[in-house]
């Protein structure tokens, strides 16, 4: 096994209905940060919200860019959602191709692809051209088949049990956001 | 909905064969840290290794305790493994019941339970007595049925695709450890 092969950056996809997709990406960020990786996190749906994760990522000096306006998919303004997603992708694609990063997280990108706000073939075309050592982590429900096919590592987070269902609880600060 | 109910600490289990269980727990830690939670992370199998995650957790001032000696389950010394697991659990149980923490991670505990190095009923008995607002995240393959039954939130990480299988790659620094 040669070192080029060992060092190849992976395209990792976390999908499925269960909790833990964004968390797993953030855990990957924490781990990579410990190794001195240069990291950028794009949130395709979230907006700047002072969430626990955004605070601590910035505190660590990790670049975070929020591209969305929250989970507002029954929005009356689909064109605005599409425009946001496309502008977001343009920024992400620039950073993916820049060679400036070791790890880029595309949080909730699957969601946007699933809604066809972006074309998954276009995303894959960019990923094909990414620097060899760059790792990319993509999260969100509904990862399209061609992205699953293209990725190196795919985990489906399967919901076995969720407290919103079993106990009627609201989202918990520090655990959910 | 009263505030006691909203603030109830959850018992979260990440299990299954897929990648992302420990990562999801670490992501939860990062998020909780951003909200100022007091956190402790126990690794039931890992030993101190200077891994990316251990480095950065300690850098953040988060308490990390490694209780294992690595993944050495075809060990010739099962009694030593059992002793380590039991000593580890004693420490973890003390911290769970102490009231000193908002989030405790029990990384790879399922693994140890699956090998019957610890009795899952005993673990559940302790979790029943935990402070109301304490969140506990338990990771590892093979979560026992009674723990799944007891937990508030359970996600199974299902392996869809893994590069060790599809490409014959070694574990990647910064992504896997």
Interface residues (C-beta under 8 A of the other chain):
Chain A: X1 X5 X6 X7 X8 X10 X12 X13 X14 X15 X16 X18 X19 X20 X21 X22 X23 X24 X25 X26 X27 X28 X29 X30 X31 X32 X33 X34 X35 X37 X51 X52 X53 X54 X55 X56 X57 X59 X60 X102 X103 X135 X148 X151 X152 X153 X154 X155 X156 X157 X158 X159 X160 X161 X162 X163 X166 X167 X168 X169 X170 X172 X173 X174 X175 X177
Chain B: X1 X5 X6 X7 X8 X10 X12 X13 X14 X15 X16 X18 X19 X20 X21 X22 X23 X24 X25 X26 X27 X28 X29 X30 X31 X32 X33 X34 X35 X37 X51 X52 X53 X54 X55 X56 X57 X59 X60 X102 X103 X135 X148 X151 X152 X153 X154 X155 X156 X157 X158 X159 X160 X161 X162 X163 X166 X167 X168 X169 X170 X172 X173 X174 X175 X177
